[in-house]
Amino acid sequence: MLNSINLQTDMSATQDVTRWNEQDVQAWLQVVGMQELSDVFLVNGVVGKDLLDLTPEDLLSMKVEPSALRHSFLRKTTMLMKE
């Protein structure tokens, strides 16, 4: 089981999101409670730079459903960019 407090601290230490690899993105998804996106992000090879560039249309084309999940994800990435 992941220790989310330690993981969140580790993610904060590597805040240059554009340099995150797939594993870093997966860890971030766990920290922010969006692990249901893990498989689709792995299949699509989403890395940190991609994470910040994803649009609602991208998420829809990746079959991220329902729309509330897409909106929640986009709010989380907006918060990530502000940190």
C-alpha positions, -999 to +999 in steps of 0.1 A: +000+000+000+013+034-009+021+059+019+004+089+004+020+114+028+055+103+018+045+101-018+031+135-018+063+149-003+083+131-029+061+145-057+065+180-043+103+176-044+102+168-081+078+196-091+093+200-126+064+182-140+077+185-176+104+161-166+081+134-151+082+100-167+052+076-169+060+063-134+059+098-119+026+105-136+012+072-121+024+082-087+008+116-090-025+100-100-024+079-068-016+110-047-045+130-061-070+101-060-073+096-097-059+061-100-088+051-122-069+069-150-038+049-145-044+023-172-055+047-199-026+070-192-001+040-194-016+028-227-013+063-241+022+069-227+013+100-208+044+117-193+046+150-174+047+173-203+017+156-218-001+158-184+000+196-185-011+198-222-041+174-220-074+191-232-110+180-226-109+168-262-078+147-256-094+131-226-125+124-245-105+108-274-088+086-247-123+075-236-120+091-202-156+089-189-178+103-174-174+140-181-172+147-143-140+126-142-125+147-171-134+179-153-120+167-120-087+157-137-084+191-154-089+209-121-062+187-105-037+196-133-046+233-130-037+231-093-005+212-102+006+240-125+000+266-097+022+247-072 
